[in-house]
Amino acid sequence: MANPVQFINQTRAEIAKVVWPTRREVLLTTVMVFIMATLTAVFFFLVDLLIRTGLQGVLEMFGS
């Protein structure tokens, strides 16, 4: 097992190598995620509406 002090030093060295995103990058990425989630929700809503309307039409035609 490694020395705890050595482990902490190695961990700090690895964390120092991380390139953290800027505030602007985080904001843009967040906005893009919300836009994509909204577009996906609208797409599936429309597909669901189309399928539901089609099935209701078929059931009304053959249900009577």
C-alpha positions as CSV (number, residue, x, y, z in Angstrom):
1,M,0.0,0.0,0.0
2,A,1.3,3.5,-0.9
3,N,2.3,6.1,1.6
4,P,-0.7,8.4,2.3
5,V,1.4,11.5,2.0
6,Q,2.7,10.3,-1.3
7,F,-0.8,9.5,-2.5
8,I,-2.0,13.0,-1.6
9,N,0.9,14.6,-3.4
10,Q,0.2,12.5,-6.5
11,T,-3.4,13.3,-6.4
12,R,-2.7,17.1,-6.2
13,A,-0.3,16.7,-9.1
14,E,-2.9,15.0,-11.2
15,I,-5.6,17.6,-10.3
16,A,-3.2,20.3,-11.4
17,K,-3.1,18.8,-14.9
18,V,-6.9,19.2,-15.3
19,V,-8.0,21.9,-17.7
20,W,-11.1,23.4,-16.1
21,P,-13.7,25.0,-18.4
22,T,-14.3,28.7,-18.3
23,R,-17.4,30.2,-17.0
24,R,-18.5,31.1,-20.6
25,E,-17.9,27.5,-21.8
26,V,-20.0,26.1,-18.9
27,L,-22.8,28.6,-19.7
28,L,-22.8,27.8,-23.4
29,T,-22.8,24.1,-22.8
30,T,-25.7,24.4,-20.3
31,V,-27.7,26.4,-22.8
32,M,-27.0,23.9,-25.6
33,V,-28.2,21.0,-23.3
34,F,-31.4,22.8,-22.5
35,I,-32.0,23.6,-26.2
36,M,-31.4,19.9,-27.2
37,A,-33.6,18.6,-24.4
38,T,-36.4,20.9,-25.5
39,L,-36.1,19.9,-29.2
40,T,-36.1,16.2,-28.2
41,A,-39.2,16.7,-26.0
42,V,-41.0,18.5,-28.9
43,F,-40.0,15.8,-31.4
44,F,-41.3,13.0,-29.2
45,F,-44.5,14.9,-28.4
46,L,-45.2,15.3,-32.1
47,V,-44.4,11.6,-32.9
48,D,-46.7,10.6,-30.0
49,L,-49.4,12.9,-31.3
50,L,-49.1,11.5,-34.8
51,I,-49.2,7.9,-33.6
52,R,-52.1,8.5,-31.3
53,T,-54.1,10.3,-34.0
54,G,-53.4,7.5,-36.5
55,L,-54.5,4.8,-34.1
56,Q,-57.7,6.7,-33.1
57,G,-58.5,7.0,-36.8
58,V,-58.0,3.3,-37.4
59,L,-59.9,2.3,-34.3
60,E,-62.9,4.5,-35.2
61,M,-62.9,3.1,-38.8
62,F,-62.9,-0.5,-37.7
63,G,-64.5,-0.1,-34.3
64,S,-68.0,0.7,-35.4
